[in-house]
């Protein structure tokens, strides 16, 4: 901590600096308040000698704008870039959670949680690759998991600018963190983060072979780094190590990692196959980009959940098609609504001119479809309850309209990730209606827990292992 930091208490433009979060070789990260929108943000300030460099300023602004163009739940959002009193800064989303490196150290990640995090990050990374952006500093310190179980990839576009000398860390690799227990990520968590200025940029333990050699990078370079993170999550250790930075770079470039099925014999072979492809030495032998990796991770996730390989659900294909149609249709969603209303009105008028019996039949058919969809949703919620009831950390489950409340003995990243994954799966299969939301409560007092049990909608309550009566 730095309690005498002169910036604390000052206001840069409309950002009131409140708290020091951490620092690296190239800059400092603060918690601040956006006084216009009244929301907390993470404020990153570049070192002033970099601010004075016209080339660095130009690249910083260009890359920040590119990162701000990315909108995805798994990507930390950039709100603003500005300059005040000689300080160039970026205002970013303040994330309430812990880094993956901290979750690994605390032993809170199981296989399903690790795969879910990798899948979420790969889907966010795919959005960047589609826009021609390469992260170049993917590591477990640059991925955070929120209290709700959502993964967030940090520092898009900044890794290219941030360099470090022998005493600093590149990429502003801090987690942008709101809980103080995780602010040590800027100070370092044991990973070697030195960079050789002009040749190598990034974090050595997570570099791809071409990055370690200072060669041109492709999206497959990010895939290699994400593969290292996934290996670390499921095995508890990185695949490439050395006593010195040069030894580590040699291991990355020439040595093959120990198969995960050897490190942990209970891991599925499909995971070994995915990691093997991620960690190929030649970039052309890897997944070409994060989207291709996400496809295999999604299949692996389905295998872990069901024990069988399943095709993409028709409802999800329809949802994806509708999203694509919305993005290309004139006036977007509003245009589709107008078109749908016009078609429906035309059908009604045509039916009315023919005979009212046809219109009644159409209404009955619509009612049948509606009730069928409600019945399917009820079955999915029942399956969700049965699956979550197997978790010994779950005390009670309550369903009310489109919200599921899950009461836990204690907060657990693994359980939160599992809940989020199951709820997302339900929502992906829902074509119409309001999305299901999950309300996770942990550490309730006995009195609060008793009040929950008295609430209408209880579908499960742990009592000698038996569910409550609906």
Order of alpha helices (4+ residues) and beta strands (2+ residues): beta-beta-beta-beta-alpha-alpha-beta-beta-beta-alpha-alpha-beta-beta-alpha-alpha-alpha-alpha-alpha-alpha-alpha-alpha-alpha-beta-beta-alpha-beta-alpha-beta
